[in-house]
Amino acid sequence: MSRDDRMKTASNALRQRLMQLNDATAQAIRGHLECAVNNLIANGRWRFIDDNGPKIQRVAEKEPIMWKSV
């Protein structure tokens, strides 16, 4: 195997590994984003719609859709 062939093989292997790592990271980020959106929706549903929630009538500065966590 020539030097050029070895370099191509190594660079292709590196490219594949980097793509795998990027895909895994992208999947983890999508999972975090999905969880955040689901939490926002569930919180809004409970605060404004759910019979067991406080049934807030409108969004205002004192009653935001989602409280900012500290």
GUKETOR-879886 format. One record per residue: x, y, z of N, C-alpha, C in turn. Coordinates in nm, 3 decimals, m for minus. Layout:
N
<atom n_x="X" n_y="Y" n_z="Z" ca_x="X" ca_y="Y" ca_z="Z" c_x="X" c_y="Y" c_z="Z"/>
...
! end
This chain:
70
<atom n_x="0.085" n_y="m0.118" n_z="0.000" ca_x="0.000" ca_y="0.000" ca_z="0.000" c_x="0.090" c_y="0.124" c_z="0.000"/>
<atom n_x="0.059" n_y="0.217" n_z="m0.085" ca_x="0.142" ca_y="0.336" ca_z="m0.098" c_x="0.113" c_y="0.434" c_z="0.016"/>
<atom n_x="0.200" n_y="0.530" n_z="0.030" ca_x="0.184" ca_y="0.633" ca_z="0.133" c_x="0.053" c_y="0.710" c_z="0.110"/>
<atom n_x="0.024" n_y="0.745" n_z="m0.014" ca_x="m0.100" ca_y="0.817" ca_z="m0.046" c_x="m0.224" c_y="0.734" c_z="m0.010"/>
<atom n_x="m0.217" n_y="0.605" n_z="m0.038" ca_x="m0.329" ca_y="0.517" ca_z="m0.004" c_x="m0.349" c_y="0.510" c_z="0.148"/>
<atom n_x="m0.238" n_y="0.501" n_z="0.222" ca_x="m0.248" ca_y="0.497" ca_z="0.369" c_x="m0.306" c_y="0.628" c_z="0.422"/>
<atom n_x="m0.266" n_y="0.741" n_z="0.364" ca_x="m0.318" ca_y="0.871" ca_z="0.407" c_x="m0.467" c_y="0.882" c_z="0.377"/>
<atom n_x="m0.508" n_y="0.835" n_z="0.261" ca_x="m0.650" ca_y="0.838" ca_z="0.226" c_x="m0.731" c_y="0.749" c_z="0.319"/>
<atom n_x="m0.677" n_y="0.631" n_z="0.348" ca_x="m0.745" ca_y="0.538" ca_z="0.438" c_x="m0.758" c_y="0.599" c_z="0.578"/>
<atom n_x="m0.649" n_y="0.659" n_z="0.626" ca_x="m0.651" ca_y="0.719" ca_z="0.760" c_x="m0.745" c_y="0.839" c_z="0.764"/>
<atom n_x="m0.741" n_y="0.923" n_z="0.662" ca_x="m0.829" ca_y="1.041" ca_z="0.663" c_x="m0.975" c_y="1.000" c_z="0.650"/>
<atom n_x="m1.005" n_y="0.897" n_z="0.574" ca_x="m1.142" ca_y="0.847" ca_z="0.565" c_x="m1.190" c_y="0.790" c_z="0.697"/>
<atom n_x="m1.103" n_y="0.719" n_z="0.766" ca_x="m1.138" ca_y="0.664" ca_z="0.897" c_x="m1.164" c_y="0.777" c_z="0.997"/>
<atom n_x="m1.078" n_y="0.879" n_z="0.993" ca_x="m1.096" ca_y="0.994" ca_z="1.082" c_x="m1.227" c_y="1.065" c_z="1.049"/>
<atom n_x="m1.255" n_y="1.086" n_z="0.923" ca_x="m1.379" ca_y="1.152" ca_z="0.881" c_x="m1.501" c_y="1.074" c_z="0.932"/>
<atom n_x="m1.499" n_y="0.943" n_z="0.916" ca_x="m1.612" ca_y="0.861" ca_z="0.962" c_x="m1.630" c_y="0.871" c_z="1.113"/>
<atom n_x="m1.518" n_y="0.868" n_z="1.187" ca_x="m1.526" ca_y="0.877" ca_z="1.333" c_x="m1.579" c_y="1.013" c_z="1.377"/>
<atom n_x="m1.532" n_y="1.119" n_z="1.312" ca_x="m1.581" ca_y="1.253" ca_z="1.346" c_x="m1.730" c_y="1.267" c_z="1.315"/>
<atom n_x="m1.774" n_y="1.208" n_z="1.206" ca_x="m1.916" ca_y="1.212" ca_z="1.172" c_x="m1.999" c_y="1.136" c_z="1.276"/>
<atom n_x="m1.946" n_y="1.023" n_z="1.324" ca_x="m2.016" ca_y="0.948" ca_z="1.429" c_x="m2.028" c_y="1.031" c_z="1.556"/>
<atom n_x="m1.919" n_y="1.095" n_z="1.595" ca_x="m1.920" ca_y="1.177" ca_z="1.716" c_x="m2.015" c_y="1.296" c_z="1.700"/>
<atom n_x="m2.013" n_y="1.359" n_z="1.583" ca_x="m2.104" ca_y="1.472" ca_z="1.558" c_x="m2.249" c_y="1.427" c_z="1.561"/>
<atom n_x="m2.278" n_y="1.312" n_z="1.503" ca_x="m2.415" ca_y="1.261" ca_z="1.504" c_x="m2.463" c_y="1.232" c_z="1.646"/>
<atom n_x="m2.375" n_y="1.173" n_z="1.727" ca_x="m2.410" ca_y="1.142" ca_z="1.866" c_x="m2.436" c_y="1.270" c_z="1.944"/>
<atom n_x="m2.353" n_y="1.371" n_z="1.923" ca_x="m2.371" ca_y="1.499" ca_z="1.992" c_x="m2.499" c_y="1.567" c_z="1.945"/>
<atom n_x="m2.525" n_y="1.566" n_z="1.816" ca_x="m2.647" ca_y="1.627" ca_z="1.762" c_x="m2.770" c_y="1.557" c_z="1.819"/>
<atom n_x="m2.766" n_y="1.427" n_z="1.832" ca_x="m2.878" ca_y="1.352" ca_z="1.888" c_x="m2.900" c_y="1.390" c_z="2.035"/>
<atom n_x="m2.792" n_y="1.404" n_z="2.111" ca_x="m2.803" ca_y="1.445" ca_z="2.251" c_x="m2.862" c_y="1.585" c_z="2.262"/>
<atom n_x="m2.818" n_y="1.677" n_z="2.176" ca_x="m2.870" ca_y="1.813" ca_z="2.178" c_x="m3.018" c_y="1.814" c_z="2.142"/>
<atom n_x="m3.057" n_y="1.737" n_z="2.040" ca_x="m3.199" ca_y="1.728" ca_z="2.005" c_x="m3.281" c_y="1.677" c_z="2.123"/>
<atom n_x="m3.228" n_y="1.581" n_z="2.196" ca_x="m3.297" ca_y="1.529" ca_z="2.314" c_x="m3.315" c_y="1.636" c_z="2.420"/>
<atom n_x="m3.212" n_y="1.715" n_z="2.445" ca_x="m3.221" ca_y="1.823" ca_z="2.543" c_x="m3.323" c_y="1.928" c_z="2.499"/>
<atom n_x="m3.321" n_y="1.964" n_z="2.371" ca_x="m3.416" ca_y="2.063" ca_z="2.320" c_x="m3.560" c_y="2.012" c_z="2.328"/>
<atom n_x="m3.580" n_y="1.886" n_z="2.294" ca_x="m3.713" ca_y="1.826" ca_z="2.302" c_x="m3.764" c_y="1.828" c_z="2.447"/>
<atom n_x="m3.677" n_y="1.796" n_z="2.539" ca_x="m3.713" ca_y="1.797" ca_z="2.682" c_x="m3.749" c_y="1.939" c_z="2.726"/>
<atom n_x="m3.672" n_y="2.038" n_z="2.684" ca_x="m3.700" ca_y="2.177" ca_z="2.721" c_x="m3.834" c_y="2.223" c_z="2.666"/>
<atom n_x="m3.862" n_y="2.191" n_z="2.542" ca_x="m3.990" ca_y="2.230" ca_z="2.480" c_x="m4.106" c_y="2.160" c_z="2.551"/>
<atom n_x="m4.091" n_y="2.031" n_z="2.579" ca_x="m4.196" ca_y="1.957" ca_z="2.649" c_x="m4.222" c_y="2.015" c_z="2.788"/>
<atom n_x="m4.116" n_y="2.056" n_z="2.858" ca_x="m4.132" ca_y="2.116" ca_z="2.990" c_x="m4.204" c_y="2.250" c_z="2.981"/>
<atom n_x="m4.171" n_y="2.330" n_z="2.881" ca_x="m4.237" ca_y="2.458" ca_z="2.862" c_x="m4.387" c_y="2.438" c_z="2.836"/>
<atom n_x="m4.419" n_y="2.345" n_z="2.749" ca_x="m4.560" ca_y="2.317" ca_z="2.716" c_x="m4.635" c_y="2.264" c_z="2.839"/>
<atom n_x="m4.574" n_y="2.171" n_z="2.910" ca_x="m4.639" ca_y="2.114" ca_z="3.029" c_x="m4.661" c_y="2.221" c_z="3.135"/>
<atom n_x="m4.563" n_y="2.308" n_z="3.154" ca_x="m4.576" ca_y="2.416" ca_z="3.253" c_x="m4.688" c_y="2.512" c_z="3.213"/>
<atom n_x="m4.691" n_y="2.551" n_z="3.086" ca_x="m4.796" ca_y="2.640" ca_z="3.039" c_x="m4.933" c_y="2.577" c_z="3.051"/>
<atom n_x="m4.943" n_y="2.451" n_z="3.016" ca_x="m5.071" ca_y="2.380" ca_z="3.026" c_x="m5.119" c_y="2.377" c_z="3.171"/>
<atom n_x="m5.027" n_y="2.346" n_z="3.264" ca_x="m5.066" ca_y="2.338" ca_z="3.405" c_x="m5.105" c_y="2.475" c_z="3.458"/>
<atom n_x="m5.028" n_y="2.580" n_z="3.426" ca_x="m5.054" ca_y="2.713" ca_z="3.483" c_x="m5.177" c_y="2.781" c_z="3.424"/>
<atom n_x="m5.210" n_y="2.751" n_z="3.298" ca_x="m5.316" ca_y="2.825" ca_z="3.232" c_x="m5.441" c_y="2.743" c_z="3.200"/>
<atom n_x="m5.430" n_y="2.611" n_z="3.191" ca_x="m5.542" ca_y="2.530" ca_z="3.142" c_x="m5.589" c_y="2.425" c_z="3.242"/>
<atom n_x="m5.496" n_y="2.355" n_z="3.303" ca_x="m5.527" ca_y="2.241" ca_z="3.389" c_x="m5.619" c_y="2.280" c_z="3.505"/>
<atom n_x="m5.719" n_y="2.197" n_z="3.532" ca_x="m5.811" ca_y="2.222" ca_z="3.642" c_x="m5.740" c_y="2.223" c_z="3.777"/>
<atom n_x="m5.630" n_y="2.152" n_z="3.791" ca_x="m5.554" ca_y="2.148" ca_z="3.916" c_x="m5.451" c_y="2.259" c_z="3.926"/>
<atom n_x="m5.431" n_y="2.334" n_z="3.819" ca_x="m5.335" ca_y="2.444" ca_z="3.818" c_x="m5.398" c_y="2.573" c_z="3.866"/>
<atom n_x="m5.321" n_y="2.680" n_z="3.870" ca_x="m5.373" ca_y="2.807" ca_z="3.921" c_x="m5.469" c_y="2.878" c_z="3.825"/>
<atom n_x="m5.479" n_y="2.832" n_z="3.700" ca_x="m5.570" ca_y="2.889" ca_z="3.599" c_x="m5.546" c_y="3.039" c_z="3.581"/>
<atom n_x="m5.425" n_y="3.077" n_z="3.555" ca_x="m5.389" ca_y="3.217" ca_z="3.532" c_x="m5.460" c_y="3.263" c_z="3.405"/>
<atom n_x="m5.516" n_y="3.381" n_z="3.408" ca_x="m5.598" ca_y="3.430" ca_z="3.298" c_x="m5.519" c_y="3.489" c_z="3.182"/>
<atom n_x="m5.406" n_y="3.556" n_z="3.210" ca_x="m5.328" ca_y="3.613" ca_z="3.100" c_x="m5.181" c_y="3.622" c_z="3.138"/>
<atom n_x="m5.100" n_y="3.621" n_z="3.036" ca_x="m4.956" ca_y="3.633" ca_z="3.053" c_x="m4.924" c_y="3.780" c_z="3.078"/>
<atom n_x="m4.845" n_y="3.805" n_z="3.181" ca_x="m4.804" ca_y="3.940" ca_z="3.215" c_x="m4.664" c_y="3.933" c_z="3.276"/>
<atom n_x="m4.606" n_y="4.047" n_z="3.302" ca_x="m4.471" ca_y="4.048" ca_z="3.361" c_x="m4.469" c_y="3.974" c_z="3.494"/>
<atom n_x="m4.575" n_y="3.990" n_z="3.573" ca_x="m4.582" ca_y="3.922" ca_z="3.703" c_x="m4.624" c_y="3.775" c_z="3.689"/>
<atom n_x="m4.681" n_y="3.740" n_z="3.576" ca_x="m4.724" ca_y="3.602" ca_z="3.549" c_x="m4.673" c_y="3.558" c_z="3.411"/>
<atom n_x="m4.545" n_y="3.532" n_z="3.397" ca_x="m4.491" ca_y="3.491" ca_z="3.267" c_x="m4.532" c_y="3.347" c_z="3.233"/>
<atom n_x="m4.514" n_y="3.311" n_z="3.110" ca_x="m4.544" ca_y="3.173" ca_z="3.070" c_x="m4.456" c_y="3.076" c_z="3.148"/>
<atom n_x="m4.330" n_y="3.111" n_z="3.164" ca_x="m4.235" ca_y="3.023" ca_z="3.233" c_x="m4.150" c_y="3.109" c_z="3.324"/>
<atom n_x="m4.140" n_y="3.069" n_z="3.449" ca_x="m4.053" ca_y="3.141" ca_z="3.543" c_x="m3.908" c_y="3.113" c_z="3.509"/>
<atom n_x="m3.827" n_y="3.214" n_z="3.523" ca_x="m3.683" ca_y="3.200" ca_z="3.499" c_x="m3.620" c_y="3.135" c_z="3.621"/>
<atom n_x="m3.555" n_y="3.022" n_z="3.601" ca_x="m3.489" ca_y="2.956" ca_z="3.713" c_x="m3.354" c_y="3.021" c_z="3.737"/>
<atom n_x="m3.315" n_y="3.024" n_z="3.861" ca_x="m3.188" ca_y="3.090" ca_z="3.898" c_x="m3.084" c_y="2.987" c_z="3.928"/>
! end
